[in-house]
Amino acid sequence: MAGTLYIVATPIGNLEDLTPRAAATLGMVDFIAAEDTRVTLRLLNHLGLKKPMLSYYQHNFSKGDQILRRLEEGENCALCSDAGMPAISDPGELLVKDALARGITVCPIPGASACVSALAVSGQDTARWVFEGFLPIPKKPRRQRLEALAREERTIILYEAPHKLVNTLEDLAQALGSDRSITLCRELTKLHEEIQKTTLAQALDQYRETPPRGEFVLVVAGGQPDTSQEELTLEQAVALAREKMSQGESPTAAAKAAAAASPYSKGEIYRKLIGE
């Protein structure tokens, strides 16, 4: 019988955030696949545990087959990232996909998560949100991602390193508007934890003067819904349908297209269009 791959959340700063279940799982498994064995070793030393470990990270995916073979032979493995939930904006994602494809049981051991923790204390809308992780570094994909975020109405969560923070805030201000609300969560659960709700413009002024330190989670308010459709009158919708007809579309197709661009139904527009 194949073993189980346990996805074990580790503390994002404060070691006391490790759950009893996570500690028990680390003590029970046969071996640990760690993003950085040195980081996981400190956690094991804190728990008084000794376990065989191998490294599994973005530039070492060749270890994946070895891990999967051992699982298929019946061993149990704990996957650990340096901090937080493995496989979330993390190379462990590929190992989980491959394990499931081979029919290996994957079991979550939940715990600390920087993005969810930041969202909970952000003061931003928590009903609907989107996690973006780190923005791309190359210019073209970065520009494309920012253009997509400019249309995003849900709360946006990003990660950023201190030396890139100002540049990211500048790009966000240009794409979303400098008055957009943002909550900057710095060093969550650590000694110098700081949570600040402000605007992109004010955050830029602050960190241009004072170089940022520590890891950041950025929680950005979503954009306002586009109300342009609500402003379209029925007469304007009918005029749009007539324009479609002048381009060769049938009355039915023209009414359907106008309905998609307005708050009115196809039937309402069609009846006006044919003079009922």
C-alpha positions as CSV (number, residue, x, y, z in Angstrom):
1,M,0.0,0.0,0.0
2,A,1.3,3.5,-0.9
3,G,2.1,5.9,1.8
4,T,0.7,9.4,2.3
5,L,2.0,12.8,1.3
6,Y,1.3,15.2,4.2
7,I,1.2,18.9,3.3
8,V,2.4,20.4,6.6
9,A,1.9,24.2,7.3
10,T,4.8,25.6,9.3
11,P,5.0,28.9,11.2
12,I,5.5,32.1,9.2
13,G,7.5,33.7,12.0
14,N,6.4,32.7,15.5
15,L,7.3,29.1,16.3
16,E,4.4,28.9,18.8
17,D,2.0,28.9,15.8
18,L,2.9,25.4,14.9
19,T,-0.1,23.3,15.6
20,P,0.0,20.1,17.8
21,R,-1.2,18.1,14.8
22,A,1.6,19.4,12.6
23,A,4.2,18.5,15.3
24,A,2.7,15.0,15.6
25,T,2.8,14.6,11.8
26,L,6.4,15.6,11.6
27,G,7.2,13.1,14.4
28,M,5.2,10.3,12.6
29,V,6.4,10.5,9.0
30,D,9.3,8.4,7.6
31,F,11.0,11.4,5.9
32,I,10.6,15.1,5.2
33,A,10.8,16.9,1.8
34,A,11.8,20.4,2.7
35,E,12.1,23.6,0.6
36,D,15.3,24.4,2.6
37,T,16.6,21.6,4.9
38,R,18.4,24.2,7.1
39,V,15.2,26.1,7.9
40,T,13.2,22.8,8.6
41,L,16.1,21.6,10.7
42,R,15.7,24.6,13.1
43,L,12.0,23.7,13.4
44,L,12.8,20.0,14.1
45,N,15.4,21.1,16.7
46,H,12.7,23.2,18.4
47,L,10.5,20.1,18.6
48,G,13.3,17.8,19.6
49,L,12.9,15.6,16.5
50,K,15.4,14.0,14.2
51,K,14.1,13.0,10.8
52,P,15.7,12.1,7.4
53,M,15.3,15.0,5.0
54,L,15.8,15.8,1.4
55,S,15.5,19.1,-0.4
56,Y,12.7,19.9,-2.8
57,Y,12.7,23.3,-4.3
58,Q,12.2,25.2,-7.6
59,H,15.6,24.3,-9.1
60,N,15.7,20.8,-7.7
61,F,12.5,19.1,-9.1
62,S,14.6,16.0,-10.0
63,K,14.0,14.9,-6.4
64,G,10.3,14.7,-7.1
65,D,10.5,11.2,-8.7
66,Q,12.6,9.9,-5.7
67,I,10.0,11.2,-3.3
68,L,7.1,9.7,-5.3
69,R,8.8,6.3,-5.5
70,R,9.3,6.2,-1.8
71,L,5.7,7.1,-1.3
72,E,4.6,4.3,-3.7
73,E,6.7,1.9,-1.7
74,G,4.7,2.7,1.4
75,E,6.7,5.4,3.2
76,N,5.0,8.5,4.6
77,C,6.4,12.0,3.7
78,A,5.8,15.5,5.1
79,L,6.2,18.3,2.6
80,C,7.4,21.6,4.3
81,S,8.0,25.0,2.9
82,D,10.2,27.6,4.6
83,A,7.1,29.3,6.0
84,G,3.3,28.8,5.8
85,M,1.3,26.4,3.7
86,P,3.3,24.4,1.2
87,A,2.1,24.4,-2.5
88,I,0.7,27.9,-2.2
89,S,2.9,30.2,-4.3
90,D,5.4,27.5,-3.7
91,P,7.3,24.8,-5.7
92,G,5.4,22.0,-3.7
93,E,2.5,22.6,-6.1
94,L,4.1,20.3,-8.7
95,L,4.8,17.5,-6.2
96,V,1.1,17.5,-5.1
97,K,-0.1,17.4,-8.8
98,D,2.3,14.5,-9.5
99,A,1.3,12.6,-6.4
100,L,-2.4,12.9,-7.2
101,A,-1.8,11.8,-10.8
102,R,-0.1,8.6,-9.4
103,G,-3.0,7.9,-7.0
104,I,-1.1,8.8,-3.9
105,T,-3.1,10.1,-1.0
106,V,-2.4,13.8,-0.2
107,C,-3.4,15.0,3.3
108,P,-3.5,18.7,4.3
109,I,-2.2,19.6,7.8
110,P,-3.4,23.2,8.0
111,G,-1.9,26.1,9.9
112,A,-0.3,29.5,9.4
113,S,-0.8,31.3,6.1
114,A,0.5,34.8,5.5
115,C,-2.0,35.7,2.9
116,V,-5.1,34.7,4.9
117,S,-3.6,36.2,8.1
118,A,-3.0,39.5,6.4
119,L,-6.5,39.6,4.8
120,A,-8.1,39.0,8.2
121,V,-6.5,42.1,9.8
122,S,-6.4,44.3,6.7
123,G,-9.7,46.2,7.1
124,Q,-10.3,45.5,3.4
125,D,-13.3,43.6,2.0
126,T,-12.8,39.9,2.8
127,A,-15.9,38.5,1.1
128,R,-14.2,38.1,-2.3
129,W,-10.5,38.2,-2.9
130,V,-7.8,37.0,-5.2
131,F,-4.2,35.9,-4.3
132,E,-1.6,37.0,-6.8
133,G,1.6,36.1,-5.0
134,F,4.6,37.9,-6.4
135,L,4.2,40.1,-9.5
136,P,6.3,38.9,-12.5
137,I,9.7,40.6,-12.8
138,P,10.0,40.7,-16.7
139,K,8.5,43.9,-18.0
140,K,5.9,42.5,-20.5
141,P,4.3,39.9,-18.2
142,R,4.4,42.3,-15.3
143,R,2.6,45.0,-17.4
144,Q,0.0,42.4,-18.5
145,R,-0.7,41.3,-14.9
146,L,-1.1,44.9,-13.8
147,E,-3.5,45.7,-16.6
148,A,-5.6,42.7,-15.5
149,L,-5.5,43.9,-11.9
150,A,-6.7,47.3,-13.0
151,R,-10.0,45.6,-13.9
152,E,-10.1,43.5,-10.7
153,E,-13.0,44.2,-8.4
154,R,-12.0,41.7,-5.7
155,T,-9.5,42.5,-2.9
156,I,-6.0,41.8,-4.2
157,I,-3.3,40.1,-2.1
158,L,0.4,40.3,-3.1
159,Y,3.7,39.3,-1.6
160,E,6.8,41.5,-1.9
161,A,10.4,41.6,-0.7
162,P,11.6,44.8,0.9
163,H,14.1,45.8,-1.8
164,K,11.4,45.6,-4.4
165,L,8.6,47.3,-2.4
166,V,8.9,50.8,-3.7
167,N,9.0,49.8,-7.3
168,T,5.9,47.6,-6.8
169,L,4.0,50.4,-5.1
170,E,4.9,52.7,-8.0
171,D,3.6,50.2,-10.5
172,L,0.4,49.6,-8.5
173,A,-0.2,53.3,-8.2
174,Q,0.2,53.9,-11.9
175,A,-2.1,50.9,-12.8
176,L,-4.8,51.3,-10.1
177,G,-4.6,54.9,-9.1
178,S,-2.6,56.5,-6.3
179,D,-5.7,57.0,-4.1
180,R,-6.4,53.2,-3.9
181,S,-6.6,51.8,-0.4
182,I,-3.9,49.4,0.6
183,T,-3.0,47.6,3.9
184,L,0.7,46.8,4.3
185,C,1.4,43.9,6.6
186,R,5.1,43.6,7.5
187,E,6.8,40.8,9.4
188,L,3.6,39.0,10.4
189,T,3.7,37.2,13.7
190,K,7.3,38.3,14.2
191,L,8.8,40.7,16.8
192,H,8.5,43.8,14.6
193,E,5.0,43.0,13.1
194,E,3.4,46.1,11.6
195,I,0.0,46.5,10.0
196,Q,-0.8,49.8,8.3
197,K,-3.9,50.7,6.3
198,T,-3.3,53.7,4.0
199,T,-3.3,54.6,0.3
200,L,-0.8,53.8,-2.4
201,A,0.3,57.4,-2.6
202,Q,0.9,57.7,1.2
203,A,2.7,54.3,1.3
204,L,5.0,55.5,-1.5
205,D,5.8,58.8,0.3
206,Q,6.6,56.8,3.5
207,Y,8.9,54.1,2.0
208,R,10.7,56.5,-0.4
209,E,11.9,58.3,2.7
210,T,12.3,55.3,5.0
211,P,13.8,52.2,3.3
212,P,11.4,49.2,4.0
213,R,12.7,46.3,6.1
214,G,11.2,42.8,6.4
215,E,8.8,40.7,4.2
216,F,5.5,42.3,3.2
217,V,2.0,41.1,2.4
218,L,0.1,43.8,0.4
219,V,-3.7,43.8,0.7
220,V,-5.1,46.1,-2.0
221,A,-8.8,47.2,-2.3
222,G,-10.5,46.1,-5.4
223,G,-11.7,48.5,-8.0
224,Q,-15.2,49.9,-8.1
225,P,-17.7,48.1,-10.4
226,D,-18.2,49.4,-13.9
227,T,-21.6,51.1,-13.9
228,S,-21.4,52.2,-17.5
229,Q,-24.0,49.5,-18.5
230,E,-26.5,50.9,-16.0
231,E,-26.3,54.3,-17.6
232,L,-27.4,53.1,-21.0
233,T,-31.0,54.0,-21.7
234,L,-33.4,51.7,-23.6
235,E,-33.4,54.1,-26.5
236,Q,-29.6,53.9,-26.6
237,A,-29.7,50.1,-26.5
238,V,-32.2,50.1,-29.4
239,A,-30.0,52.5,-31.3
240,L,-27.1,50.1,-30.8
241,A,-29.2,47.3,-32.1
242,R,-30.0,49.3,-35.3
243,E,-26.3,50.0,-35.8
244,K,-25.7,46.2,-35.6
245,M,-28.5,45.7,-38.2
246,S,-26.9,48.2,-40.5
247,Q,-23.7,46.1,-40.4
248,G,-25.7,43.1,-41.7
249,E,-26.9,41.4,-38.5
250,S,-30.5,40.1,-38.2
251,P,-32.9,41.9,-35.8
252,T,-32.7,38.9,-33.4
253,A,-28.9,38.9,-33.4
254,A,-28.7,42.7,-33.1
255,A,-31.1,42.7,-30.1
256,K,-29.0,40.0,-28.4
257,A,-25.8,41.9,-28.9
258,A,-27.4,45.1,-27.5
259,A,-28.8,43.3,-24.5
260,A,-25.3,42.0,-23.7
261,A,-24.1,45.6,-23.6
262,S,-27.0,47.0,-21.6
263,P,-29.2,46.2,-18.6
264,Y,-32.2,45.4,-20.9
265,S,-33.4,42.0,-22.1
266,K,-33.2,40.9,-25.7
267,G,-37.0,40.9,-25.8
268,E,-37.4,44.5,-24.6
269,I,-34.9,45.7,-27.2
270,Y,-36.4,43.5,-30.0
271,R,-39.9,44.8,-29.4
272,K,-38.8,48.4,-29.7
273,L,-36.6,47.5,-32.7
274,I,-39.5,46.1,-34.8
275,G,-41.9,48.8,-33.6
276,E,-44.2,46.9,-31.3
